[in-house]
């Protein structure tokens, strides 16, 4: 691949409600579908030749719409699923703070990457399962752009991986809904071109 785009999914019902969201297949909202339309338009002129996506509908529907405009197939991959947030799934943050205060103290520190969500995964688990998808695109000798459509924590960990950053630096990476992060690939090495670009959503 010459380029890799890592794209976060569009707004889902759970995003709008502001509750913990991991593996629940929360569908896109009306705003999410408008984000989908604008993102498809923004990528229409990209030479996208491979599309890999989380199987969850908030990502998959976006990936399939983009893939359709480029005449390729969107391949669903469990390695791109969001962080399994375990017992935090579906909870509002005031409840999370009340029930899981000790966990949150660890989560706010530099050991956050190895701290497993209660009943769920750690960020290191996310990195371990998702980085091979990114590396496969980096090492693909074919011309064109590879597209990964996935989730908040997966995007953060893939950026950390691609740039060989300390794992705890994930917290310094912003990932908005339908944000585009692009890497140029040269001599088998990814170089960051843009991070969390959401200009295509201006006016929403």
Backbone bond lengths (Angstrom), bond angles and torsions (degrees), N, CA, C in turn:
res aa  C-N    CA-C-N  psi(-1)  N-CA   C-N-CA  omega(-1)  CA-C   N-CA-C  phi
1 X - - - 1.457 - - 1.539 110.48 -
2 X 1.317 115.39 144.92 1.466 120.22 173.81 1.523 112.12 -86.55
3 X 1.326 115.39 -30.06 1.462 121.46 -178.51 1.527 109.12 -143.56
4 X 1.323 115.19 153.96 1.462 121.39 172.44 1.523 107.65 -130.90
5 X 1.321 115.71 130.36 1.464 121.60 174.31 1.518 108.05 -110.69
6 X 1.321 116.11 127.44 1.468 121.91 174.42 1.525 106.45 -108.20
7 X 1.309 116.22 121.83 1.458 122.83 -170.79 1.524 110.36 -123.11
8 X 1.338 116.20 127.37 1.461 119.47 174.86 1.532 109.15 -80.97
9 X 1.307 115.34 150.33 1.464 122.15 -178.25 1.534 112.73 -63.28
10 X 1.322 116.08 171.79 1.466 122.38 178.22 1.533 110.36 -86.15
11 X 1.336 115.42 171.51 1.473 120.25 -177.78 1.526 111.11 -61.26
12 X 1.325 114.96 135.79 1.462 122.09 175.95 1.524 109.39 -112.87
13 X 1.328 115.65 171.21 1.460 120.62 178.56 1.531 111.00 -59.64
14 X 1.327 117.58 -38.73 1.463 120.82 -179.67 1.525 111.33 -70.24
15 X 1.342 117.29 -36.50 1.465 119.83 174.83 1.522 110.41 -59.45
16 X 1.321 116.09 -45.45 1.461 120.41 -178.71 1.524 111.28 -64.15
17 X 1.334 116.66 -35.65 1.464 121.06 -179.81 1.525 112.53 -77.19
18 X 1.348 117.30 -14.85 1.455 120.94 178.25 1.516 114.52 71.07
19 X 1.338 116.32 36.44 1.463 120.27 179.83 1.524 109.59 -110.97
20 X 1.335 115.77 161.81 1.452 121.20 177.68 1.518 110.92 -57.73
21 X 1.330 115.95 131.55 1.465 120.05 -174.11 1.513 110.06 -137.08
22 X 1.314 115.67 120.12 1.449 121.54 176.50 1.511 110.35 -127.83
23 X 1.326 116.79 -93.56 1.458 121.87 -174.40 1.536 113.87 -90.65
24 X 1.332 118.71 -8.06 1.457 120.00 177.88 1.524 109.86 -60.40
25 X 1.328 116.31 134.93 1.467 119.54 -179.08 1.525 109.40 -88.40
26 X 1.322 114.73 74.15 1.458 122.04 -178.77 1.528 109.59 -79.55
27 X 1.334 118.72 122.88 1.469 120.81 -174.09 1.522 112.63 -73.76
28 X 1.332 116.93 160.66 1.458 120.32 177.35 1.529 112.11 -64.26
29 X 1.317 116.09 148.14 1.456 122.43 172.55 1.527 109.54 -83.87
30 X 1.344 115.97 177.58 1.462 119.39 173.94 1.527 110.55 -60.22
31 X 1.349 116.78 -40.11 1.458 120.42 175.77 1.518 110.44 -63.66
32 X 1.326 116.41 -40.41 1.460 120.21 177.86 1.515 112.71 -60.12
33 X 1.312 117.17 -38.46 1.461 120.25 178.72 1.525 111.25 -69.30
34 X 1.331 117.74 -32.39 1.450 120.53 174.73 1.532 110.23 -70.25
35 X 1.337 117.07 -39.33 1.460 120.47 173.83 1.531 110.22 -59.74
36 X 1.325 116.28 -39.82 1.466 121.07 178.13 1.522 110.46 -59.62
37 X 1.321 116.73 -48.28 1.466 120.76 -178.15 1.530 111.08 -60.03
38 X 1.325 116.55 -45.54 1.458 120.61 -177.65 1.530 111.73 -68.48
39 X 1.315 116.57 -34.25 1.466 120.26 179.55 1.525 110.81 -70.54
40 X 1.326 116.70 -40.92 1.464 120.41 175.07 1.526 109.75 -58.08
41 X 1.311 117.49 -45.03 1.467 121.16 179.47 1.524 110.99 -63.35
42 X 1.334 116.78 -40.20 1.464 120.93 -177.89 1.517 112.14 -64.67
43 X 1.327 116.82 -28.54 1.469 120.97 -176.22 1.526 112.72 -102.14
44 X 1.315 116.49 6.42 1.467 120.07 -173.91 1.529 112.58 -59.94
45 X 1.323 117.13 -34.21 1.467 120.60 -176.65 1.528 113.40 -94.56
46 X 1.319 117.35 1.64 1.466 120.42 175.10 1.534 109.42 -74.86
47 X 1.305 116.39 147.06 1.466 121.70 178.57 1.531 109.32 -87.61
48 X 1.323 115.53 68.26 1.467 120.87 -175.89 1.526 109.45 -83.43
49 X 1.325 115.51 120.17 1.463 121.30 -176.46 1.532 113.02 -116.76
50 X 1.327 117.25 -14.94 1.464 121.01 175.36 1.519 109.24 -139.84
51 X 1.336 116.06 137.78 1.464 122.04 178.59 1.520 108.35 -131.82
52 X 1.333 115.73 125.03 1.462 122.19 177.50 1.522 107.02 -125.49
53 X 1.329 117.45 136.57 1.455 119.94 -172.28 1.520 113.12 -141.65
54 X 1.308 115.22 153.31 1.461 120.69 164.78 1.525 108.09 -61.31
55 X 1.341 117.31 145.65 1.462 118.89 179.10 1.526 114.36 -75.29
56 X 1.331 119.00 -9.84 1.464 121.08 -178.59 1.522 110.10 -71.24
57 X 1.330 116.86 142.11 1.466 121.28 -166.81 1.519 113.32 -63.61
58 X 1.332 118.77 -30.10 1.465 119.77 -179.82 1.522 112.04 -65.80
59 X 1.331 116.46 -23.28 1.467 121.89 173.71 1.523 111.18 -99.33
60 X 1.316 116.58 -45.12 1.467 120.83 -172.68 1.529 112.04 -62.46
61 X 1.330 117.53 -41.58 1.477 119.40 -178.99 1.534 110.80 -63.52
62 X 1.310 116.58 -37.39 1.461 120.78 176.47 1.522 110.37 -65.95
63 X 1.322 116.93 -46.89 1.464 121.48 -179.45 1.521 111.26 -61.14
64 X 1.326 117.03 -43.22 1.458 120.55 -178.11 1.529 111.16 -65.98
65 X 1.336 116.57 -38.03 1.467 119.57 179.30 1.526 110.99 -66.01
66 X 1.333 116.92 -40.71 1.467 120.31 177.59 1.527 110.24 -67.41
67 X 1.334 116.28 -45.18 1.469 120.35 -178.75 1.523 111.23 -59.41
68 X 1.326 116.73 -38.18 1.458 120.87 -178.69 1.521 111.48 -60.56
69 X 1.327 116.81 -40.56 1.472 120.08 -178.32 1.531 111.81 -70.59
70 X 1.327 117.03 -16.52 1.472 120.64 -178.59 1.527 112.46 -109.93
71 X 1.318 116.49 4.30 1.449 119.80 176.21 1.506 114.81 67.61
72 X 1.334 117.10 30.17 1.463 121.15 177.70 1.525 109.03 -124.74
73 X 1.316 116.27 173.22 1.459 121.99 180.00 1.526 110.27 -100.86
74 X 1.324 116.31 139.30 1.461 120.82 173.16 1.524 108.54 -87.92
75 X 1.311 117.14 117.59 1.467 122.86 -177.16 1.525 109.18 -95.59
76 X 1.328 116.70 118.88 1.457 121.63 178.15 1.521 110.05 -77.71
77 X 1.328 115.66 137.87 1.469 121.51 -174.37 1.529 109.26 -141.23
78 X 1.331 116.49 118.03 1.460 120.74 -178.66 1.523 112.73 -61.60
79 X 1.326 117.62 -23.79 1.468 120.75 179.43 1.519 112.08 -62.68
80 X 1.345 116.67 -17.74 1.460 121.16 -178.66 1.524 113.06 -98.85
81 X 1.326 117.92 8.18 1.461 121.35 174.94 1.525 110.79 -61.07
82 X 1.330 115.72 152.76 1.454 120.26 177.79 1.530 110.66 -65.80
83 X 1.330 115.75 159.28 1.459 122.23 171.66 1.520 109.89 -47.02
84 X 1.319 116.40 129.15 1.470 121.07 174.16 1.527 107.78 -73.97
85 X 1.336 116.46 107.14 1.469 120.03 -175.88 1.524 112.66 -87.09
86 X 1.323 117.55 3.82 1.455 121.49 172.12 1.518 113.82 56.88
87 X 1.334 115.95 -122.76 1.466 121.54 -175.14 1.522 113.23 -71.15
88 X 1.328 117.53 -9.44 1.462 120.84 178.86 1.533 112.14 -84.74
89 X 1.331 116.55 -8.65 1.463 120.44 -177.99 1.527 111.17 -57.88
90 X 1.318 115.55 125.77 1.462 121.08 174.71 1.507 115.67 80.66
91 X 1.341 117.96 1.70 1.464 120.66 -177.16 1.526 111.14 -92.38
92 X 1.326 116.38 143.09 1.451 121.09 171.23 1.523 108.95 -75.88
93 X 1.349 117.17 151.91 1.461 120.65 -172.48 1.521 114.51 -62.92
94 X 1.338 120.46 -34.23 1.477 117.93 174.84 1.529 112.47 -59.44
95 X 1.323 116.97 -35.56 1.467 120.84 178.08 1.521 110.17 -71.22
96 X 1.340 116.77 -40.40 1.464 120.32 177.47 1.521 110.44 -59.04
97 X 1.341 116.82 -45.61 1.471 120.39 179.84 1.526 111.39 -62.22
98 X 1.305 116.86 -36.30 1.470 120.46 -178.73 1.523 111.97 -72.23
99 X 1.324 117.43 -40.97 1.464 121.48 -173.06 1.530 112.87 -88.57
100 X 1.329 117.19 -29.10 1.462 120.20 -170.06 1.524 112.04 -127.33
101 X 1.319 115.76 41.13 1.461 121.01 -177.80 1.520 113.24 -59.09
102 X 1.317 117.71 -41.91 1.470 120.57 -178.85 1.521 110.87 -65.34
103 X 1.330 116.82 -43.05 1.458 120.08 177.01 1.527 110.87 -60.97
104 X 1.328 117.42 -42.43 1.465 120.43 -177.51 1.521 112.14 -65.01
105 X 1.302 117.57 -30.24 1.468 119.58 176.77 1.532 110.40 -64.79
106 X 1.315 116.61 -39.60 1.468 120.11 175.66 1.519 110.53 -69.59
107 X 1.316 116.98 -41.23 1.459 123.38 -177.60 1.526 111.82 -60.68
108 X 1.308 117.76 -30.49 1.465 121.07 -178.65 1.527 112.92 -80.88
109 X 1.319 118.30 -8.32 1.461 121.59 -176.87 1.512 112.39 -99.97
110 X 1.337 115.70 -175.94 1.460 121.59 -177.76 1.528 113.25 -71.04
111 X 1.339 116.40 -11.61 1.469 120.08 178.21 1.521 111.57 -90.82
112 X 1.323 116.96 9.86 1.467 120.51 -175.43 1.523 112.45 -59.68
113 X 1.325 117.61 -32.49 1.464 119.25 -175.96 1.523 112.71 -65.89
114 X 1.308 117.60 -26.44 1.465 120.17 -178.91 1.521 112.59 -101.02
115 X 1.332 116.81 -0.21 1.468 121.07 -178.87 1.524 109.40 -86.02
116 X 1.325 116.83 110.08 1.463 120.25 -179.89 1.522 109.96 -72.93
117 X 1.315 115.82 136.61 1.462 120.40 171.57 1.526 108.80 -56.35
118 X 1.329 118.56 142.37 1.472 119.86 178.75 1.532 110.99 -54.32
119 X 1.314 115.50 113.18 1.456 120.02 -177.86 1.512 114.04 78.06
120 X 1.346 117.81 11.16 1.457 120.23 -175.91 1.517 113.16 -136.49
121 X 1.324 116.54 -147.04 1.459 123.70 -174.91 1.519 112.00 -103.36
122 X 1.339 114.58 168.85 1.458 122.12 168.22 1.523 109.05 -104.45
123 X 1.327 116.15 167.24 1.460 120.19 175.94 1.524 112.04 -65.74
124 X 1.323 116.98 -30.73 1.466 119.12 174.90 1.521 110.90 -64.61
125 X 1.342 117.05 -34.77 1.464 119.97 174.86 1.527 110.10 -61.75
126 X 1.332 116.22 -43.53 1.466 121.03 179.08 1.525 110.30 -61.10
127 X 1.328 116.55 -46.42 1.460 120.87 179.38 1.518 111.28 -60.68
128 X 1.311 116.99 -44.92 1.459 121.71 -176.28 1.528 111.20 -60.89
129 X 1.337 117.42 -39.78 1.466 119.12 -176.07 1.527 113.71 -86.54
130 X 1.330 117.77 -22.85 1.472 119.38 -173.43 1.529 114.06 -98.10
131 X 1.328 117.75 -24.64 1.466 118.36 -172.33 1.518 112.93 -66.04
132 X 1.340 117.76 -27.40 1.466 119.28 179.91 1.528 111.36 -66.42
133 X 1.345 117.36 -28.62 1.463 120.40 177.60 1.528 109.15 -66.26
134 X 1.323 116.16 -45.73 1.461 121.11 178.16 1.528 110.42 -63.47
135 X 1.327 116.79 -47.12 1.469 120.85 -177.70 1.526 111.58 -62.71
136 X 1.326 116.44 -34.89 1.466 120.04 178.10 1.523 110.74 -61.97
137 X 1.339 117.48 -40.06 1.458 120.44 177.87 1.532 111.18 -70.34
138 X 1.328 117.13 -39.81 1.465 120.85 177.50 1.528 110.47 -57.84
139 X 1.319 116.04 -40.39 1.468 121.00 -174.25 1.521 113.61 -90.28
140 X 1.328 117.45 -1.06 1.462 121.00 178.37 1.540 108.64 -72.24
141 X 1.333 118.89 119.37 1.473 120.66 -176.07 1.525 113.62 -74.81
142 X 1.329 117.37 -7.39 1.460 120.02 -177.90 1.528 111.35 -68.20
143 X 1.337 115.99 152.06 1.455 121.10 174.42 1.527 109.62 -73.89
144 X 1.325 115.43 162.09 1.453 119.55 174.23 1.516 113.30 111.09
145 X 1.323 114.43 -171.37 1.464 122.67 -176.73 1.510 109.91 -115.89
146 X 1.320 115.54 132.48 1.452 121.27 173.05 1.518 110.01 -96.58
147 X 1.320 116.80 138.54 1.466 122.71 -178.79 1.518 110.13 -117.62
148 X 1.342 115.60 128.45 1.464 122.60 173.76 1.517 107.25 -114.05
149 X 1.334 117.49 123.20 1.464 121.80 177.03 1.522 107.86 -112.28
150 X 1.321 116.03 119.82 1.455 119.13 -170.44 1.536 111.14 -153.48
151 X 1.325 117.49 -147.67 1.458 122.37 -166.49 1.532 112.09 -125.99
152 X 1.303 114.65 169.81 1.466 123.81 -174.99 1.527 113.52 -45.53
153 X 1.328 116.96 -63.19 1.459 120.01 -173.88 1.521 112.04 -70.80
154 X 1.315 117.41 -29.46 1.468 119.67 176.84 1.524 109.89 -67.13
155 X 1.335 116.96 -44.22 1.467 120.00 177.75 1.530 110.06 -57.63
156 X 1.332 116.98 -48.11 1.459 120.96 -178.51 1.530 111.39 -57.63
157 X 1.325 116.25 -45.89 1.464 119.17 -177.12 1.525 111.93 -72.03
158 X 1.326 117.79 -30.72 1.462 119.18 176.36 1.525 111.45 -69.28
159 X 1.328 117.25 -36.17 1.467 119.91 175.74 1.529 109.93 -64.98
160 X 1.324 116.62 -45.41 1.464 121.22 176.87 1.528 110.14 -56.25
161 X 1.319 115.74 -45.41 1.471 120.54 -179.52 1.528 111.84 -65.05
162 X 1.340 116.43 -48.01 1.462 120.90 -175.38 1.521 112.01 -61.99
163 X 1.343 116.84 -35.22 1.461 121.10 -175.79 1.530 112.59 -99.63
164 X 1.341 116.80 7.54 1.467 121.51 178.98 1.533 111.13 53.44
165 X 1.313 116.25 42.38 1.460 121.81 179.63 1.523 110.27 -85.66
166 X 1.334 118.26 157.81 1.461 119.37 171.07 1.526 109.42 -57.48
167 X 1.307 116.60 140.46 1.460 119.96 -174.75 1.523 112.94 -57.57
168 X 1.332 117.22 -34.99 1.464 119.26 -177.63 1.531 112.63 -68.96
169 X 1.325 117.23 -9.83 1.470 120.46 -179.37 1.527 112.42 -73.11
170 X 1.323 118.37 -4.45 1.463 120.87 178.50 1.530 111.78 -53.80
171 X 1.332 116.02 -32.24 1.455 120.50 -175.99 1.540 111.72 -68.77
172 X 1.318 117.33 -18.64 1.463 121.73 -178.15 1.527 112.73 -91.54
173 X 1.312 116.92 7.28 1.469 122.28 -178.16 1.521 109.00 -110.24
174 X 1.332 115.81 123.99 1.459 120.94 179.24 1.528 109.15 -94.39
175 X 1.323 116.14 139.18 1.463 120.57 -177.99 1.530 108.67 -138.60
176 X 1.315 116.82 94.78 1.455 120.98 178.41 1.519 111.96 -81.01
177 X 1.325 115.62 160.47 1.456 120.69 177.07 1.525 109.99 -59.54
178 X 1.321 115.84 132.73 1.465 124.11 -177.68 1.526 112.53 61.88
179 X 1.338 117.45 23.15 1.459 121.82 176.82 1.523 111.58 -77.38
180 X 1.330 115.50 138.41 1.466 122.72 -177.44 1.530 110.41 -103.30
181 X 1.317 116.29 125.19 1.463 121.63 174.42 1.523 107.28 -119.78
182 X 1.339 116.26 123.46 1.461 121.42 -171.13 1.522 111.46 -120.35
183 X 1.322 114.95 137.47 1.460 122.50 175.49 1.521 109.76 -120.68
184 X 1.323 115.87 138.17 1.463 122.02 168.75 1.524 107.53 -92.89
185 X 1.330 117.18 135.72 1.463 121.56 -178.82 1.519 108.95 -106.90
186 X 1.326 115.88 121.40 1.465 121.52 177.78 1.521 108.88 -137.93
187 X 1.328 115.76 126.36 1.472 121.33 -179.62 1.522 111.19 54.34
188 X 1.321 116.10 38.56 1.452 121.12 176.54 1.517 114.92 73.86
189 X 1.341 117.33 13.66 1.463 120.86 -179.02 1.525 110.03 -121.88
190 X 1.338 117.70 132.24 1.458 120.12 177.70 1.532 111.66 -84.38
191 X 1.329 115.89 136.58 1.463 122.21 175.27 1.529 107.64 -122.38
192 X 1.310 116.62 130.33 1.460 121.34 -176.62 1.524 110.32 -70.09
193 X 1.336 116.66 127.07 1.455 123.05 178.05 1.525 110.80 -103.18
194 X 1.327 117.43 -44.16 1.466 121.45 177.14 1.523 108.62 -149.61
195 X 1.325 115.19 149.39 1.456 121.61 -177.15 1.519 109.26 -126.47
196 X 1.345 115.90 123.84 1.467 121.89 173.45 1.531 111.93 54.17
197 X 1.308 116.64 44.57 1.469 121.36 179.13 1.531 109.03 -75.05
198 X 1.346 115.31 121.30 1.464 120.71 -179.89 1.530 111.43 -125.69
199 X 1.332 116.71 21.57 1.456 119.25 -177.87 1.519 112.78 -62.74
200 X 1.333 115.87 -26.70 1.465 118.51 179.14 1.525 113.19 -67.21
201 X 1.332 116.60 -11.82 1.469 121.42 179.89 1.519 112.14 -99.20
202 X 1.326 117.96 3.99 1.466 120.87 -179.25 1.523 109.98 -54.74
203 X 1.313 115.79 133.54 1.458 121.11 179.08 1.517 113.69 100.88
204 X 1.349 117.53 -14.85 1.461 118.97 176.76 1.527 110.79 -75.15
